[in-house]
Amino acid sequence: MLTLRLIDPDDYTVHDDGQLIGRIRYTGEHAAGLWLWTIIVPIPGASSGDAKTLDEAMARFKSVWVAFKARQGAEKLTKVFAEMNHANRPDRYRQ
């Protein structure tokens, strides 16, 4: 199940069953403003895109994620998630 976690106003991380997999954020850098979404799993073929609303961005993200996840397979994603979680661990820079 995909969930959003607010990290700043109009800026969210995206999680699949608790695993960080992406980000959706609003940018006013364009005249009309856009919601940008990105799958951050470090496997070739991960995607990004934009949408006019947060709901639309989430729907597009979900559609692409479900297809991407099916192509990669559970075993490959489990390995990549372990590597991501190790690299992003809270104590990484403690001495």
N, CA, C and O atoms as CSV, one atom per row, in Angstrom:
chain,resi,resn,atom,element,x,y,z
A,1,MET,N,N,0.839,-1.176,0.000
A,1,MET,CA,C,0.000,0.000,0.000
A,1,MET,C,C,0.884,1.240,0.000
A,1,MET,O,O,1.800,1.355,0.815
A,2,LEU,N,N,0.612,2.162,-0.908
A,2,LEU,CA,C,1.394,3.387,-0.990
A,2,LEU,C,C,0.876,4.418,0.003
A,2,LEU,O,O,-0.330,4.609,0.157
A,3,THR,N,N,1.816,5.076,0.669
A,3,THR,CA,C,1.458,6.136,1.606
A,3,THR,C,C,2.376,7.330,1.388
A,3,THR,O,O,3.512,7.194,0.933
A,4,LEU,N,N,1.854,8.494,1.725
A,4,LEU,CA,C,2.631,9.726,1.667
A,4,LEU,C,C,2.997,10.140,3.081
A,4,LEU,O,O,2.205,9.984,4.011
A,5,ARG,N,N,4.218,10.674,3.237
A,5,ARG,CA,C,4.635,11.249,4.518
A,5,ARG,C,C,5.092,12.670,4.248
A,5,ARG,O,O,5.994,12.904,3.443
A,6,LEU,N,N,4.467,13.606,4.922
A,6,LEU,CA,C,4.782,15.022,4.763
A,6,LEU,C,C,6.164,15.306,5.336
A,6,LEU,O,O,6.443,14.973,6.488
A,7,ILE,N,N,7.034,15.925,4.529
A,7,ILE,CA,C,8.351,16.320,5.023
A,7,ILE,C,C,8.500,17.836,5.040
A,7,ILE,O,O,9.411,18.365,5.677
A,8,ASP,N,N,7.626,18.524,4.354
A,8,ASP,CA,C,7.614,19.979,4.290
A,8,ASP,C,C,6.297,20.352,3.609
A,8,ASP,O,O,5.707,19.510,2.932
A,9,PRO,N,N,5.827,21.570,3.766
A,9,PRO,CA,C,4.589,21.908,3.042
A,9,PRO,C,C,4.740,21.602,1.547
A,9,PRO,O,O,5.711,22.021,0.918
A,10,ASP,N,N,3.796,20.886,0.997
A,10,ASP,CA,C,3.787,20.511,-0.426
A,10,ASP,C,C,4.997,19.669,-0.843
A,10,ASP,O,O,5.469,19.773,-1.975
A,11,ASP,N,N,5.489,18.846,0.065
A,11,ASP,CA,C,6.641,17.989,-0.222
A,11,ASP,C,C,6.467,16.691,0.574
A,11,ASP,O,O,6.375,16.720,1.802
A,12,TYR,N,N,6.422,15.566,-0.123
A,12,TYR,CA,C,6.126,14.277,0.493
A,12,TYR,C,C,7.130,13.212,0.061
A,12,TYR,O,O,7.635,13.237,-1.061
A,13,THR,N,N,7.409,12.279,0.968
A,13,THR,CA,C,8.076,11.059,0.559
A,13,THR,C,C,6.976,10.034,0.299
A,13,THR,O,O,5.897,10.108,0.888
A,14,VAL,N,N,7.255,9.082,-0.582
A,14,VAL,CA,C,6.291,8.032,-0.923
A,14,VAL,C,C,6.863,6.709,-0.430
A,14,VAL,O,O,8.034,6.402,-0.652
A,15,HIS,N,N,6.016,5.929,0.244
A,15,HIS,CA,C,6.433,4.660,0.826
A,15,HIS,C,C,5.505,3.543,0.358
A,15,HIS,O,O,4.301,3.742,0.199
A,16,ASP,N,N,6.085,2.368,0.140
A,16,ASP,CA,C,5.318,1.164,-0.189
A,16,ASP,C,C,5.486,0.209,0.985
A,16,ASP,O,O,6.566,-0.342,1.193
A,17,ASP,N,N,4.425,0.016,1.747
A,17,ASP,CA,C,4.483,-0.809,2.962
A,17,ASP,C,C,5.649,-0.394,3.863
A,17,ASP,O,O,6.361,-1.247,4.395
A,18,GLY,N,N,5.839,0.901,4.029
A,18,GLY,CA,C,6.863,1.438,4.921
A,18,GLY,C,C,8.221,1.669,4.284
A,18,GLY,O,O,9.067,2.341,4.874
A,19,GLN,N,N,8.450,1.128,3.092
A,19,GLN,CA,C,9.736,1.284,2.406
A,19,GLN,C,C,9.728,2.560,1.573
A,19,GLN,O,O,8.839,2.753,0.744
A,20,LEU,N,N,10.705,3.428,1.783
A,20,LEU,CA,C,10.846,4.637,0.982
A,20,LEU,C,C,11.086,4.256,-0.476
A,20,LEU,O,O,11.996,3.483,-0.778
A,21,ILE,N,N,10.262,4.804,-1.386
A,21,ILE,CA,C,10.429,4.491,-2.809
A,21,ILE,C,C,10.399,5.728,-3.698
A,21,ILE,O,O,10.726,5.639,-4.881
A,22,GLY,N,N,10.010,6.891,-3.148
A,22,GLY,CA,C,9.932,8.047,-4.021
A,22,GLY,C,C,9.598,9.333,-3.311
A,22,GLY,O,O,9.587,9.422,-2.083
A,23,ARG,N,N,9.325,10.335,-4.140
A,23,ARG,CA,C,9.021,11.670,-3.630
A,23,ARG,C,C,8.036,12.348,-4.574
A,23,ARG,O,O,8.088,12.173,-5.791
A,24,ILE,N,N,7.138,13.126,-3.977
A,24,ILE,CA,C,6.222,13.979,-4.736
A,24,ILE,C,C,6.294,15.354,-4.099
A,24,ILE,O,O,6.119,15.491,-2.888
A,25,ARG,N,N,6.552,16.377,-4.913
A,25,ARG,CA,C,6.632,17.731,-4.374
A,25,ARG,C,C,6.066,18.739,-5.362
A,25,ARG,O,O,6.059,18.522,-6.573
A,26,TYR,N,N,5.596,19.842,-4.805
A,26,TYR,CA,C,5.049,20.920,-5.626
A,26,TYR,C,C,6.166,21.899,-5.950
A,26,TYR,O,O,6.984,22.230,-5.092
A,27,THR,N,N,6.192,22.356,-7.187
A,27,THR,CA,C,7.148,23.378,-7.577
A,27,THR,C,C,6.413,24.529,-8.234
A,27,THR,O,O,5.613,24.323,-9.147
A,28,GLY,N,N,6.677,25.718,-7.779
A,28,GLY,CA,C,6.081,26.922,-8.364
A,28,GLY,C,C,7.006,27.575,-9.371
A,28,GLY,O,O,6.782,28.714,-9.782
A,29,GLU,N,N,8.054,26.850,-9.773
A,29,GLU,CA,C,9.027,27.391,-10.719
A,29,GLU,C,C,8.440,27.564,-12.115
A,29,GLU,O,O,8.969,28.323,-12.928
A,30,HIS,N,N,7.362,26.868,-12.386
A,30,HIS,CA,C,6.682,26.985,-13.674
A,30,HIS,C,C,5.479,27.898,-13.486
A,30,HIS,O,O,4.952,28.010,-12.379
A,31,ALA,N,N,5.050,28.538,-14.536
A,31,ALA,CA,C,3.967,29.523,-14.452
A,31,ALA,C,C,2.723,28.979,-13.745
A,31,ALA,O,O,2.167,29.645,-12.872
A,32,ALA,N,N,2.290,27.785,-14.112
A,32,ALA,CA,C,1.080,27.220,-13.518
A,32,ALA,C,C,1.381,26.407,-12.257
A,32,ALA,O,O,0.462,26.049,-11.520
A,33,GLY,N,N,2.635,26.118,-12.007
A,33,GLY,CA,C,3.003,25.255,-10.892
A,33,GLY,C,C,2.718,23.806,-11.236
A,33,GLY,O,O,1.732,23.503,-11.910
A,34,LEU,N,N,3.564,22.924,-10.783
A,34,LEU,CA,C,3.428,21.500,-11.083
A,34,LEU,C,C,3.766,20.668,-9.868
A,34,LEU,O,O,4.544,21.085,-9.010
A,35,TRP,N,N,3.177,19.492,-9.800
A,35,TRP,CA,C,3.569,18.475,-8.832
A,35,TRP,C,C,4.535,17.549,-9.551
A,35,TRP,O,O,4.174,16.938,-10.557
A,36,LEU,N,N,5.752,17.438,-9.051
A,36,LEU,CA,C,6.765,16.559,-9.629
A,36,LEU,C,C,6.840,15.281,-8.811
A,36,LEU,O,O,6.833,15.326,-7.581
A,37,TRP,N,N,6.911,14.144,-9.491
A,37,TRP,CA,C,7.025,12.866,-8.800
A,37,TRP,C,C,8.225,12.098,-9.337
A,37,TRP,O,O,8.552,12.174,-10.522
A,38,THR,N,N,8.877,11.356,-8.442
A,38,THR,CA,C,10.074,10.607,-8.800
A,38,THR,C,C,10.127,9.301,-8.023
A,38,THR,O,O,9.928,9.281,-6.809
A,39,ILE,N,N,10.395,8.222,-8.727
A,39,ILE,CA,C,10.694,6.938,-8.085
A,39,ILE,C,C,12.198,6.949,-7.841
A,39,ILE,O,O,12.972,7.117,-8.784
A,40,ILE,N,N,12.623,6.772,-6.596
A,40,ILE,CA,C,14.042,6.912,-6.260
A,40,ILE,C,C,14.766,5.581,-6.088
A,40,ILE,O,O,15.909,5.557,-5.631
A,41,VAL,N,N,14.133,4.497,-6.438
A,41,VAL,CA,C,14.768,3.180,-6.339
A,41,VAL,C,C,15.859,3.115,-7.410
A,41,VAL,O,O,15.572,3.308,-8.591
A,42,PRO,N,N,17.119,2.842,-7.010
A,42,PRO,CA,C,18.237,2.920,-7.960
A,42,PRO,C,C,18.353,1.701,-8.881
A,42,PRO,O,O,19.304,0.923,-8.802
A,43,ILE,N,N,17.368,1.567,-9.741
A,43,ILE,CA,C,17.354,0.518,-10.760
A,43,ILE,C,C,17.032,1.210,-12.085
A,43,ILE,O,O,16.120,2.035,-12.141
A,44,PRO,N,N,17.765,0.888,-13.146
A,44,PRO,CA,C,17.425,1.490,-14.445
A,44,PRO,C,C,15.956,1.247,-14.780
A,44,PRO,O,O,15.427,0.154,-14.576
A,45,GLY,N,N,15.320,2.275,-15.290
A,45,GLY,CA,C,13.909,2.178,-15.638
A,45,GLY,C,C,13.001,2.881,-14.655
A,45,GLY,O,O,11.811,3.047,-14.921
A,46,ALA,N,N,13.555,3.306,-13.498
A,46,ALA,CA,C,12.757,4.095,-12.558
A,46,ALA,C,C,12.380,5.393,-13.259
A,46,ALA,O,O,13.144,5.902,-14.079
A,47,SER,N,N,11.215,5.927,-12.944
A,47,SER,CA,C,10.681,7.047,-13.701
A,47,SER,C,C,10.418,8.267,-12.849
A,47,SER,O,O,10.506,8.243,-11.622
A,48,SER,N,N,10.093,9.331,-13.554
A,48,SER,CA,C,9.643,10.566,-12.929
A,48,SER,C,C,8.667,11.234,-13.887
A,48,SER,O,O,8.585,10.877,-15.062
A,49,GLY,N,N,7.935,12.203,-13.369
A,49,GLY,CA,C,6.979,12.908,-14.206
A,49,GLY,C,C,6.383,14.083,-13.462
A,49,GLY,O,O,6.868,14.478,-12.402
A,50,ASP,N,N,5.330,14.632,-14.028
A,50,ASP,CA,C,4.676,15.766,-13.397
A,50,ASP,C,C,3.169,15.651,-13.562
A,50,ASP,O,O,2.666,14.851,-14.350
A,51,ALA,N,N,2.463,16.477,-12.793
A,51,ALA,CA,C,1.007,16.474,-12.821
A,51,ALA,C,C,0.512,17.837,-12.337
A,51,ALA,O,O,1.265,18.609,-11.744
A,52,LYS,N,N,-0.760,18.118,-12.598
A,52,LYS,CA,C,-1.335,19.393,-12.192
A,52,LYS,C,C,-1.794,19.402,-10.741
A,52,LYS,O,O,-1.851,20.461,-10.115
A,53,THR,N,N,-2.124,18.226,-10.198
A,53,THR,CA,C,-2.613,18.144,-8.824
A,53,THR,C,C,-1.871,17.041,-8.076
A,53,THR,O,O,-1.264,16.161,-8.686
A,54,LEU,N,N,-1.928,17.100,-6.761
A,54,LEU,CA,C,-1.317,16.055,-5.942
A,54,LEU,C,C,-1.983,14.708,-6.202
A,54,LEU,O,O,-1.297,13.692,-6.305
A,55,ASP,N,N,-3.302,14.686,-6.308
A,55,ASP,CA,C,-4.008,13.427,-6.576
A,55,ASP,C,C,-3.584,12.822,-7.902
A,55,ASP,O,O,-3.379,11.612,-8.000
A,56,GLU,N,N,-3.452,13.649,-8.910
A,56,GLU,CA,C,-3.017,13.176,-10.226
A,56,GLU,C,C,-1.578,12.669,-10.163
A,56,GLU,O,O,-1.257,11.644,-10.764
A,57,ALA,N,N,-0.713,13.374,-9.442
A,57,ALA,CA,C,0.678,12.933,-9.297
A,57,ALA,C,C,0.737,11.574,-8.601
A,57,ALA,O,O,1.494,10.696,-9.013
A,58,MET,N,N,-0.058,11.404,-7.553
A,58,MET,CA,C,-0.077,10.135,-6.833
A,58,MET,C,C,-0.594,9.007,-7.723
A,58,MET,O,O,-0.058,7.899,-7.698
A,59,ALA,N,N,-1.628,9.282,-8.503
A,59,ALA,CA,C,-2.181,8.262,-9.399
A,59,ALA,C,C,-1.152,7.858,-10.460
A,59,ALA,O,O,-0.997,6.672,-10.749
A,60,ARG,N,N,-0.463,8.820,-11.030
A,60,ARG,CA,C,0.563,8.506,-12.036
A,60,ARG,C,C,1.718,7.746,-11.410
A,60,ARG,O,O,2.211,6.767,-11.970
A,61,PHE,N,N,2.147,8.211,-10.235
A,61,PHE,CA,C,3.221,7.522,-9.526
A,61,PHE,C,C,2.834,6.065,-9.290
A,61,PHE,O,O,3.611,5.155,-9.581
A,62,LYS,N,N,1.638,5.849,-8.766
A,62,LYS,CA,C,1.180,4.498,-8.449
A,62,LYS,C,C,1.148,3.616,-9.689
A,62,LYS,O,O,1.596,2.470,-9.648
A,63,SER,N,N,0.625,4.138,-10.780
A,63,SER,CA,C,0.533,3.363,-12.013
A,63,SER,C,C,1.922,2.931,-12.494
A,63,SER,O,O,2.131,1.772,-12.852
A,64,VAL,N,N,2.856,3.863,-12.496
A,64,VAL,CA,C,4.212,3.553,-12.947
A,64,VAL,C,C,4.905,2.622,-11.958
A,64,VAL,O,O,5.610,1.700,-12.371
A,65,TRP,N,N,4.716,2.847,-10.661
A,65,TRP,CA,C,5.347,2.019,-9.641
A,65,TRP,C,C,4.874,0.565,-9.725
A,65,TRP,O,O,5.688,-0.356,-9.656
A,66,VAL,N,N,3.583,0.359,-9.872
A,66,VAL,CA,C,3.046,-1.009,-9.939
A,66,VAL,C,C,3.661,-1.758,-11.123
A,66,VAL,O,O,4.050,-2.917,-10.981
A,67,ALA,N,N,3.753,-1.117,-12.274
A,67,ALA,CA,C,4.348,-1.761,-13.451
A,67,ALA,C,C,5.845,-2.001,-13.246
A,67,ALA,O,O,6.355,-3.069,-13.583
A,68,PHE,N,N,6.545,-1.010,-12.694
A,68,PHE,CA,C,7.979,-1.118,-12.433
A,68,PHE,C,C,8.258,-2.258,-11.450
A,68,PHE,O,O,9.159,-3.068,-11.666
A,69,LYS,N,N,7.485,-2.309,-10.383
A,69,LYS,CA,C,7.633,-3.326,-9.345
A,69,LYS,C,C,7.422,-4.727,-9.932
A,69,LYS,O,O,8.158,-5.655,-9.596
A,70,ALA,N,N,6.439,-4.882,-10.789
A,70,ALA,CA,C,6.160,-6.181,-11.414
A,70,ALA,C,C,7.315,-6.614,-12.323
A,70,ALA,O,O,7.665,-7.793,-12.360
A,71,ARG,N,N,7.900,-5.672,-13.050
A,71,ARG,CA,C,9.021,-6.002,-13.942
A,71,ARG,C,C,10.268,-6.416,-13.165
A,71,ARG,O,O,11.023,-7.274,-13.622
A,72,GLN,N,N,10.491,-5.821,-12.005
A,72,GLN,CA,C,11.726,-6.072,-11.252
A,72,GLN,C,C,11.686,-7.375,-10.464
A,72,GLN,O,O,12.689,-8.084,-10.376
A,73,GLY,N,N,10.553,-7.681,-9.905
A,73,GLY,CA,C,10.432,-8.891,-9.091
A,73,GLY,C,C,10.806,-8.641,-7.646
A,73,GLY,O,O,11.618,-7.766,-7.343
A,74,ALA,N,N,10.213,-9.410,-6.763
A,74,ALA,CA,C,10.372,-9.223,-5.318
A,74,ALA,C,C,11.813,-9.437,-4.860
A,74,ALA,O,O,12.309,-8.684,-4.022
A,75,GLU,N,N,12.483,-10.438,-5.388
A,75,GLU,CA,C,13.853,-10.738,-4.941
A,75,GLU,C,C,14.808,-9.583,-5.239
A,75,GLU,O,O,15.596,-9.188,-4.380
A,76,LYS,N,N,14.737,-9.050,-6.442
A,76,LYS,CA,C,15.614,-7.936,-6.819
A,76,LYS,C,C,15.303,-6.705,-5.979
A,76,LYS,O,O,16.222,-6.033,-5.510
A,77,LEU,N,N,14.025,-6.399,-5.781
A,77,LEU,CA,C,13.657,-5.226,-4.995
A,77,LEU,C,C,14.075,-5.384,-3.534
A,77,LEU,O,O,14.510,-4.413,-2.915
A,78,THR,N,N,13.953,-6.569,-2.981
A,78,THR,CA,C,14.376,-6.803,-1.598
A,78,THR,C,C,15.863,-6.488,-1.437
A,78,THR,O,O,16.263,-5.854,-0.460
A,79,LYS,N,N,16.667,-6.923,-2.380
A,79,LYS,CA,C,18.108,-6.656,-2.330
A,79,LYS,C,C,18.390,-5.161,-2.441
A,79,LYS,O,O,19.191,-4.620,-1.678
A,80,VAL,N,N,17.742,-4.500,-3.381
A,80,VAL,CA,C,17.959,-3.066,-3.574
A,80,VAL,C,C,17.486,-2.275,-2.355
A,80,VAL,O,O,18.149,-1.322,-1.943
A,81,PHE,N,N,16.353,-2.658,-1.776
A,81,PHE,CA,C,15.851,-1.977,-0.577
A,81,PHE,C,C,16.833,-2.125,0.578
A,81,PHE,O,O,17.050,-1.172,1.326
A,82,ALA,N,N,17.424,-3.292,0.735
A,82,ALA,CA,C,18.407,-3.503,1.803
A,82,ALA,C,C,19.600,-2.572,1.611
A,82,ALA,O,O,20.101,-1.991,2.574
A,83,GLU,N,N,20.050,-2.432,0.373
A,83,GLU,CA,C,21.168,-1.529,0.077
A,83,GLU,C,C,20.781,-0.078,0.340
A,83,GLU,O,O,21.565,0.680,0.912
A,84,MET,N,N,19.564,0.319,-0.078
A,84,MET,CA,C,19.093,1.686,0.157
A,84,MET,C,C,19.002,1.970,1.654
A,84,MET,O,O,19.451,3.019,2.118
A,85,ASN,N,N,18.427,1.043,2.405
A,85,ASN,CA,C,18.240,1.245,3.840
A,85,ASN,C,C,19.569,1.303,4.573
A,85,ASN,O,O,19.704,2.042,5.549
A,86,HIS,N,N,20.552,0.536,4.119
A,86,HIS,CA,C,21.878,0.584,4.728
A,86,HIS,C,C,22.531,1.946,4.457
A,86,HIS,O,O,23.121,2.545,5.356
A,87,ALA,N,N,22.424,2.419,3.236
A,87,ALA,CA,C,23.026,3.712,2.878
A,87,ALA,C,C,22.336,4.874,3.585
A,87,ALA,O,O,22.977,5.889,3.861
A,88,ASN,N,N,21.048,4.748,3.883
A,88,ASN,CA,C,20.280,5.832,4.495
A,88,ASN,C,C,20.102,5.673,6.002
A,88,ASN,O,O,19.295,6.384,6.601
A,89,ARG,N,N,20.831,4.762,6.619
A,89,ARG,CA,C,20.647,4.528,8.048
A,89,ARG,C,C,21.017,5.782,8.854
A,89,ARG,O,O,21.923,6.522,8.472
A,90,PRO,N,N,20.319,6.013,9.959
A,90,PRO,CA,C,20.532,7.224,10.758
A,90,PRO,C,C,21.954,7.378,11.311
A,90,PRO,O,O,22.422,8.503,11.483
A,91,ASP,N,N,22.645,6.274,11.590
A,91,ASP,CA,C,23.976,6.366,12.195
A,91,ASP,C,C,25.109,6.424,11.169
A,91,ASP,O,O,26.279,6.302,11.530
A,92,ARG,N,N,24.773,6.607,9.923
A,92,ARG,CA,C,25.780,6.535,8.850
A,92,ARG,C,C,26.966,7.455,9.072
A,92,ARG,O,O,28.101,7.068,8.795
A,93,TYR,N,N,26.737,8.641,9.554
A,93,TYR,CA,C,27.824,9.622,9.670
A,93,TYR,C,C,28.330,9.807,11.090
A,93,TYR,O,O,29.131,10.704,11.351
A,94,ARG,N,N,27.872,8.973,12.003
A,94,ARG,CA,C,28.378,9.051,13.381
A,94,ARG,C,C,29.787,8.473,13.443
A,94,ARG,O,O,30.116,7.509,12.751
A,95,GLN,N,N,30.604,9.084,14.286
A,95,GLN,CA,C,31.978,8.593,14.428
A,95,GLN,C,C,32.209,8.026,15.790
A,95,GLN,O,O,33.310,7.566,16.089
